Amino acid sequence: MHRDHFPLMHYYYFIIIFFVLSTSSLTTAQQRHSNISSGSLTPTKTATWVSKSGLYAFGFYQRGNGYSVGVFLAGIPEKTVVWTANRDDPPVSDNATLLFTATDGRLVLQTPQGQETYIADISQTVSYASMLDTGNFVLCNSDGGIMWQSFAHPTDTLLPTQRLPAGMQLISSASKTDQSTGTFGLYMQRDGNLVQYPNDAITIPTAYWASDTYGMGDNVSLNLDEDGNLFLLNATGFNVKNITSRVYATRGAIYLLRIDWDGLFRLYSHNLNPSSRWSVPWNSTSDRCAPRGLCGLNSFCVSNDLEPGCSCLPGFAPVTQGNWTSGCERNFTAESCKNKGRNYTIRAEANTNWEDVSYSVQSQTSKEDCRQACLVDCNCEAALYKDGQCKKQRLPLKYGRRSSQSGSIAFVKVEDTSESSTETFLPTRERKKGIRAKIIIIIICLFVSLLVVNVVILGVIHHRYRASPYRRISYNANIGFCGDIAPRSFRYAELELITDGFEEEIGSGASGTVYKGTMKNNGTKFVAAKRLHQKVLATSEREFQTEIKVIGRAHHRNLLRLLGYSIDGPNKVLVYEYMRNGSLADVLFTPEMQLNWVERMRIARDIARDQTKTFTGIRGTRGYVAPEWHRRLPVTFKVDVFSFGIVLLEIVCCRKNLDHSLPEDQVVLEEWVYECFEGGELGRLVGDGEVEPKELERTIKVALWCILDEPSLRPSMKKVLLMLEGTVDIPTPPNPNSFMSTI
């Protein structure tokens, strides 16, 4: 080190040590460590391991009403989080424990309920862990070689001396206070270009910032030095490009680069003194509406005094108040071209545009002609007009923004609520047909209502004469139904009475046998009682208790309702609603019950919308569970994605995942599907039904991404739903058993 650097370093360490000693909160929950051979942390006792300088700390930090594990700046008043482990996992309670054991290289988060989440598991002996003064938390062998490091798994932040190599990315946080995965990504591409995309649509047309270094090689990396200089280096160490102009070095300052929740990536600076705060010497753009996706579908971004805001299209309202990334939806029900019974008009929005996904383009036309062309076209939801060109579009509209420099006009079709309006979508003859149709519907509804009333009256009379023999049993056995409130506890003797001694068997599986039963209380209610096998109970007591707690809280039209349970002695029974129409498997795998393609796709999308939680205490039927269950790997919400992918393939192909009655090359569904996909023979999967080829290909691609062996490569369920609905592009999936770059 040059001798002129010593005064600066002395000043640097003096400031850090002074500030750490003067901050009382650090002394109560932190301990100084250089090398940690083994140990544990808890949120309320020893919460962190601190670097030698006291600037950085690794361990628990408060996140909402709970705690997460990460690295943060402990030596400044604003305890800025720079890295979070398993960022999409929910916060844990204050009785969780972070355990490090050097003998097997495990760094694992444990809860009192017995759940374990791995932060690092290198399956090798390490000598120690250490929180370095660079902000890098490492696991090292006896020679000091780094076996695992947080720098290799960045979230939204890059620290000085940390590199972002080719093929890696920084993903923004969901909000200022929520460190989970957000909407925007900064990608160091393998072609040498540093590019910003929306996180759910990584394609060239959606990029909103780039370093313009395309073609510089496949080993270019993004680098940040200690003076705040941001630059790209190739494999030989040659400086490909300076991202920032080297003017930011400030004595006694620290720097970090972050892609923020609003889509911009910024260079932050902080002087190490008690009164200093973070400043922004550089950011990727001053246009706060530049990030595509800041405002969700069917909304547009408006910049007010340099601050971004979002507005809905005319005739639309926010899906979730206060959450603009969720987008907007129509405040009326639009009708299809087949049902022409509604009047429409056109609203104009000046200087507004969206992503160009037009299905029809007319040139050399006027504004009025463009407006009228959209109004009379039942497929047109909006039209963009600029410089004599009219582009018709369907919903949803993406990446909308308003700019005084745009010069375009957006024509949006909305419901016409005025009685005297002559600007209607339907001609007079069609309007008369619509009125007649409404009258017919009203008559049918009245007839059906009268029929329902008669059925109810007959049901009451029938119940009065038939239910009396059961009343004494119902009152004495106390088998009233309280499933609308919570699952109730049964005595085993009660369930024997309900099921006639477990006489009528309706199904059997690896974990138990299911019997049909009848509950009598103000009517007849059929139930399905699942009696678990004794060999399952010997090893699955905790899973049984967890299933009662988790399934009992689930209320959804696509889920079986858990009505009650029995834990009477050695007998364990779960009582569910009885499925009159059979299970999804019955519908899919019974030829005479099979649904058409449209109905099957609706079921698939419905399943994708309910599927938001992961309960790591519950296993599923073998063949549907993700491979990490069997490989002693960390279990995340991506196990649900894998299971959904298998079910989606079954929904598409109307066959079981494993079917040994088929030819050898078709026994395993996922392998057969990929073979057909790779060979361009997807028609073999669905037979001669009415299936739209593009929708079939899109659905198969979604399923193949979901069932990849590597969990980190599987998309989130939110992205799965967007892909199924056709609102995002889907890259070509790799073989499900291979390891590729992330989607």
N, C-alpha and C positions, 0 to 999 in steps of 0.2 A: 504493500500500500504506500502511496506517495505520502511524504511527511506533511504536506499541506492538508491532507484529509483528516489528520488526527484531531485538530480543534473541533471540526464539525462533528466527528463521531463522539467526542467527549460531551459536546453540547447535546447531542441527540440522546445519549444514554442518561445524562443528568435530568433532562426534561421528563423522560419516560419514568425513571425511578422516582422523581419527585411527585409525579402525578399519581403513580400507583400507590405510593405511601400515603398520599393525602386523600385517597378515595376509600372511605371506610367500608363500602359495600364489597370491595374486592377481598378484604381480609377475612370476612365472615364465611364466605362460601368457596374460596379458592385456595389452593396450595401450590407453591412453586415446585416445579419438577423439571429436570432436564431429561433424564431417561427413566422410563417407567417399565420395570420388568414384569409386573403384574399388578392388578388392583381393580378397584371398582369406584364408580361415581354414582351419586344420587342427587336429585334436584335440590333437596333441602339441606344436605350436609356438605360433603365434599362434592361440589358441583362441576368443577373444571380442573384441567391440568393446564398450567400457564407456561408460556415460553419464558426463557431466561430473562429476556428484557422486560417481560410483563406486558408487552404490546398485544400479543395474541393469546387466545385461550381456546381450548378444545373441551367440549362437554355439553352440559345442558344449558339451554337458554329458554326463556319464557316465550311461548307462542300462543296467543289467545288465552284460553283458560287452562292450558296445559303446558307441556314442555317438549322440545325437540332437541336432537343432538346435532351439533355443528361446530364450526369455527367462527369466532367473532373477534372484533377488536375490543379488547378489555381495557386498554390503556388510554381511552378517550371517553368523555362523558356520554357520547352517543355510541352505545355498544352495537356497532354495525355488524350485522351477520354477513359473512362472505362465503360461507359454504354450509349446506345442510345435507345430512345423511338421509337417504330414502325420503326425499322431499315431499313425495305425494302420500306418505303414510300420515294418518291423523296424529295429533299431539298425544303424548302419554300423560298419565297422572303423576302426582308427586311421590308415589311409592314405587316407581319404576327404578331399575338398576342397569347401569352400563358396566359390563364386565369385560376385562381384558385378561387373557391367559396367553403367555408367551409360548408355552409348550406346544400348543397346536395352532398358534397364529389366529385365534378367534377374537373378534371384537363384536360383542353381541348385546343387544338391548333386550332386557327381560322385564316382563310385567308379573305382578303377583298371581295373575290368572294362568301363568305357565306359558304364555306366548313368547316366542323368541324371534327377533328380527336381526339378521346379520348386517353389520356395517362393513366388516372385513372378515373374510374366511379364506385364507390362502392355503390352508391344510398343510402347512409346513411349520417347523419350529422357528421362532424368531427370538432374538435376544432381548429386544426392548422396543417400546414405543416412545415417541418424542414429539412435543409441540415445538416446532422450529420458529425462530424469530422472523422467518420469511412469511409465516402464515400457513406453512405446509405441515400437516399432521402426518407422521410417517411410522411405519413398522419396519424395523431393521434387523438384519442378521448380526452375528457376532463380529463380522468384519466391517460393520457400519453400512453395508449395502442395503439400499432401500428395496424392501419386498412389496410394499403397498404404500400409496400416498394419496392424500386428498387432492393434490394438484392434478392427478391423472383422471379425476372424476369431477370436472368443474360443473357448477350449476349455472348461475347467472353472472358470476364475477371472475375477473382475471386479476391476479396480484402481481406486483413486480417480481421478476425472474421466472414467473410462471409462463408456460408456452401453451398455445392452442394449436396442436398439430393438425395436419391435413386429415379430413374425415371426421373431425370433432366439431362440437357446437356449444354455444352458450344459449340457454333457454331462459326467457324472462320469467319473473315470478308472477303469480296471479294478481297480486295487488301490493301496495306498499307494506302491508302487514302480514301478508300470506305468502310464504316462500314456496308453495307448491308450484307445479309446472304451469306456466302462463301461455300467452297467445303468440309470442314472437320469438324468433330464433336468429342468432348470428352464426353463420356456417362458414368454416374454413374448408372450402371445397378442394377436392383433389386436383382440380384443374388450375389451382393457384389463385383463384378468385375468392375474396372475402365478401359474403353476400348476406343481406338481411331479407328474410321471408316471414310471412305468417306461418306459425308453427303447424297449422293444419293443411297447408297447401304449398309444398316445397317444389315449385316449378318456376321456370324462368319468367313467365309473364307476370307472376305475382311479386317478384323482387321489387323492393322499394329503396334499396341502397346497395352499392357495390364499390369495391376498391378498384375496379377496372384493371385487374392484373390477370385476366384470363390467359391461359397458355403459358404461364411462368413455371410450370412443372408440377409434379404430383407430390412433392415433399415440402411445399411452402408452409410456414407456420407463422402464427400471429404472436408477437412478443411485446412485453411491456417492461421497460427498465426502471430502475429506482429513481430516475429523474423525470419520470412521467412521459417518456417518449414511446410512442406506439408505432411499430413498424413490422414489415413482413420480411422474413429471411427464407432463403432456399436451403437445400440440403447441404450446400458447401459453405453456408454462413454468409452468402452475399445478400446485401440489403436490396430486396426487390423494390420496396416502396416505403416511404415514410407516410404513415397515416396522419399523424400529428406533426406540426412544424415544431421543431425542437426548441421551444422557448419557455417551457413550463417549470424548469428546475427551480425550486425554492428551498432555501436553507431550512433544515429541520422539518420538512414536510414529508408526508406519505401520500401515495397515490393508489388508486384502484380503477379498473375499467369495469363497467357494468352495463348490461342490456336491461333497461328498466321495464317496469310493467306496462308503460305506455308505448313501447316499441322502439324508442330511441336508445342508442348506446352512447354513454357519456364517460369522459375521463373526470374523476373526482380527485380533489386535493384537500388535505387537512394539515394545518400547522399544529405541531404537538405542544399546544399550551392550553390551559383550562378554558380560556375565553373563545377559542377558535371553533369554527363550524365548517362543515363540508362546503366547498365551492366547486363550480364546474368550469374549468378553463377551456374545455372543448366538448362538443357533442356532434353527432353524425349529421344532424340537420337542424335548422331552426324552424322548419315547417312541422308543427305538432300534428297535423293531419296527414303527414306523409305515410306513416305506418299503415299498411293495408290490413284491415281487420280490427282496428281500434274500435270502430262501431260495427255492430253485428249485421246480420242479413236484413235487408229492406230498411236500412237506415243510412244516414250520411253524416259525415264529419263536417263541423263548422268551426273555424278558428276565430275566437273572440279575444282580442287583446293578447294574442299569442298563446292563449289557453284553448285546448280543444274541447268541443262539446258535440253531442250527438242528437240528431233529430230523426223522427220517423217519417217515412213517406206519407203523403196525404192518404187518409183512409186506413192508417195503420196505428198500432199502439204497442208500447214496449212489452216484450214477453215477461220480463222481470223488472219491476221498478227499481231503479238505482243500479242496475247491472246492464250497461249498454252493450257489452260483448255478447249478450244473449240475443240481441237483435229485436226486431219488431214483427208483429203478425197482424193480419187484417182484423179490423174491428167489425167486419161483417162476413157472412159466409158466401164465398164466391161460387157460382154455378158453372158447370162444365158446358162445353159446346152442345152436348146432347140435351141439356135441360135449359132451354132458353126462356126463362121466366122472369128475369130481373132487368131493370133499366140501369144504364151506366152513363157516366159523364166523364170528362177529362179535366184533370187539374194540372197546371203547369208549374214547374220549379225551375227558375232561371239559374244559370251558371252552376248547374249540378250535373254530375255524370257518375257512371258506375263502370265496372269491368265490362268489356265488350264481349258478350256471349250472345250476340244477336242471331236470330234464326232467319231474318229477312232484312235485306238492305235495299232501299230505294234511293236512287241518285237523281239530282236535278229536280228536286221537289220543293214546295214551299212549306212554311211552318203549318199553315192551316191544313194543307193536304196531308202532312205527316200526322197531325192531330186526328183528322177524320179517318185516316187509314187504320190507326190503332183502335179507334172507337168501334168500327164496324167489323174488325177481325176478332173473333171470339178467342183466339189463341194469344192475342197480344195483351200483356199486362202493363207494359210501359214502352215508351219509344224515346230514343235519344236523337235530338235534331241538332245538326251543326253544319254550317257551310253548304246548305242545299242537300244534305244527306240525312235520310231517316232510317234509323236502326230499330227494328222491333225486337222486344225481349220478353221472355217469360220470367216468372218468379222462380227462385229468389234472386234478388239483385244484391251483388256483393261489392265490397270495397267502395262504397259511395262517399263522395265528398263534394263540398261546395267551394268554389274558388272564383274570385272576380276575374281571373285570367282564363277561365274555362271557355266562355263564349257559347256553351251548349245549353239547350233547353231540354228538360226531362218532362215528357207527357205521361201522366200516371192515370190509369183507369180506376175510378172509384164508384161507389154506389150513388145513384141519383135519388135523393130523398125528396125532391121537390115534385109536387103533384102536377104543376103546370108546365114542367120542362118539356120541350120538344126535342132536346138533345138526348135521344135514347139509343140504346144499343139495338133494340128489337123493333122491327116494323110492326104496323098495326095488326096484321093477320096473326103474327106470332104472339102478340100481346093478348089477343082474344083467346088463342089456344091455351095460353098460360092461365088465364082467368078460369076457363072451363076446367082445366086440370085441378086447380085449387078447390073448386066447388066439389069435384068428385072426391078429392082427398078428404074434405070435411065430412062428406056423407059417410065415407068408409070409416073414418075415425069414430063418428057417432054410433055406427052399427057395432063396431068392435067394443066400444065402451059399454053398450047395453049388454053385449054377450058376456063381457067380463063380470059385470054386476050379477048376472044370472048364475054364472059359474061360482062366484063367491057365496051367494045365498045357498046354492045346493051343497057347497062344501061345508058350510056351517051346520046345515041340517044333518049331513052325513056324519060329521064329527060328533055331534051331540048324541047320535044313536050308537056310534061305533067306539068312541073313546072311553066310555064309562068303565069297561072291564079293566082298563089299564090304569085308572086313576089311583087305585089303592097302591099299585106297584110303584108308580111315580112318586107319590108322597112318601112312602115308607123307605124307598131306596135313595131318595134325595138325588135324583139324576136330572135336575133342571138344567137347562142350557143357558150358560152365561158367556158364550163365546164372543158376543159383541163387545164384552169388556176386557176379558183376559182368558187364557186357557185355564180350565178348572181342573182340580185334582179329583180323580175317581178312586174308589176302592176297587180292588180286583174283582170282588164279588159282584159289584155293580156292572162291570164290563162283561162278566159271564152272563148276567141276565140280559143285557142289551144285545149280545151276539148269539144268544141261544146256546151258550156253552161253546163258543167259537166253532160253530157248526159249518157255516157257509164260507168256504175259502174262495177268495176272488183274486189272489195273486201271491207270488212268493219270490223272494230275492235273496241275496247273499247275507243280508242283515236280519231278515225276519219274514214272517208270513202275515198276510193281510186278510181280514175277515170282514164281512158285511154285517152291520148291526142296525138296530132301530131304536131311536130315542122318542119317548112319548111325553110331551109336555106342551099343551095347547096346540096339538097337531102332531104329525108324524115327520121325523127328520131322519133320513138315512145317514149313516156314518161308516167310515172305514177304520177299523182298529188294527194297528200294526203291532203284533207281538214279537219282540226281539228275541233272537236265538240266544241261548245261554252262553255259547262260546263267544258271541259278540259282546255280551254284557261283561264278561270277565276282563276285557281289555279296553272297554269303551265307555266307562261310567262318566268320565268328564265330557266326552262327545255327546252323550245322551242329555246331560244337564244343559250343555250349550245349545243343543238343537231346540230344546223346549224354550229357552230364553230368546233365541234369535228368531225362530220361525213364528213363535207366539206373537212377536211384535209386527210381523209382516201382514199388510192389508193391501191386496192388489187383485185386480180381476183375473190376472193370469197365474196366480199362485194358489195352491191348495191352502185352505185355512186350518190351522191347528186348533181344534176345539178343546182338547184336554189331554190328560196323561195319567198314568198310574205308576207309582213307584212303591207298590205294596209288596214288601219283602223282596224275594228274588225275581218277581215277575215285573217286567218293564213293558208298558204298552203306550203307544201314541195314538190318539183319536183324531182323525181328520174328517173333513167334509167328504162326502161320497160323490164321486164324479159320475153323474148320470150318463154323460156322453162319452165317457172314457177319457184316457189320458192323451197327451199329444202323440205318444208312441202308437196308441191304438189308431188314431186318425191317420198318421203317416204310413203305418206299416200294414194296414188292412185295406186291400184294394177297393172294396165297395164303400169305404168311408173316406177315401182320399179327397182332399180339397184341391181346388184348382190353383194355378200358379199365383194369381193375384191374392187369394186368401192366405196362401202359405207365406208370401212376402209380408203381408200385414202382420201375421203372427211373429215373424222374425224381427220386424221393427219394434213391435210391442215388447218383445223379450229384451231387446237392446236397451229400451227406455227403463226398465225396472232394475236392471242389473247394475247397481252402483256401489255395492258394499262387498268387502271380502272378510269372511270370518275364518281365521286360520285354524280354528279348533274343529272344523267339520271337514271330513273327507267326502268324496263322492263316489259314484259307481265307477269301478275301474274301466278305463278306456275313455272316460270323459275328463279325468283329472289331468292337470298339467304335469309334464315330466319332472319338474323340480320337486314335487311331492316325494318322488322315489329316489332322488339324488342328493338328499341332505343339503339342499340349496335354500337360500332365503325365499320365503313365500310372500308375494305381494299381491296387489289387486289384479295383476296380469294372469293369475290362475283362472279367474272368472272369464277373462278374455279367451283363454284357450278352450274352456268348456263351451263357451258360446260358439266358438268356431266349429267345434265338432257337431253341436246341435244344428248349426246353420247348414252344414253339409247334409245332415240327415233330412232337414226340411226341404232342401233343394232336390235331393235324389230319392226321397221317400223310401229309404232303406236304412237298416241299422249300421252302426259304425263297424261292427264285426259281424260277418255273416258267412259261416263256413259251408253253407249250402251252395255258394256261388263258385265259379271257376277260380283257380288259385290266384290269378292276377287281380281278382276283384274282391277278395276276402276282406282286406283292410280298406275301408272307404277312402281315407285320406290319401293313401298311396295311389289308388285307382283314379281319384279325382285329379291329382297332380299329373299323372300319366296322360289323362285325357286333355288337361289344360295345356301341357307342353306340346302335345301332338296336334292341337287345334281341333279336337274331336269332342267338344263339350256337349254336342247333341246326344251322345251316347248316354249321358247322365240322366236325361229327363224324358227320353222317349219321344213320342209324337205329339205331346201336349202343346197348347198354345202358349209358347214362351217366347218373349222378345229376346233375340240373341244378345244384344248389348247389355240388357239387364241381367241375363244369366251370367255373362262374362264378368260383369261388375261384382255380382254376388259371390261368385267363386273366388275372385281375387281377394275380396274382403275376408272370406273364410280361411284362405291359405295364409294370409298375413297373421290371422288370429292364432293359428296352430303352430307357429314357428317354435322350435325347441328353445331358442334363446329368449327369455322373458322380456328383456329390454327392447327387443325388436318388434314385439307385438304392439299394435296401436292401443290407445285408451278406448274405453267403451263410448265416450263422447265422440271420438273420431270415427269409430266403427259406425255409429248411427249416421253421422254426416256422410260417410262413404256409401252406406246403403241407400240413403236418400238422394244420392247423386249430386251433392253440393260441393264435393271436393274431388280432385283427380286422384286416381289410384295407380301407383307405380306397379310394374310387373313384379309379382312376388317371387322370392327364391324357393327352392325346394324346402319344404317344412323342416327337414332334418339338417339343414345347413346353417352356417353362421355368416350373415351378410351385414352390410352397413344398415343403419337405422332408417325406418320409413320416414 
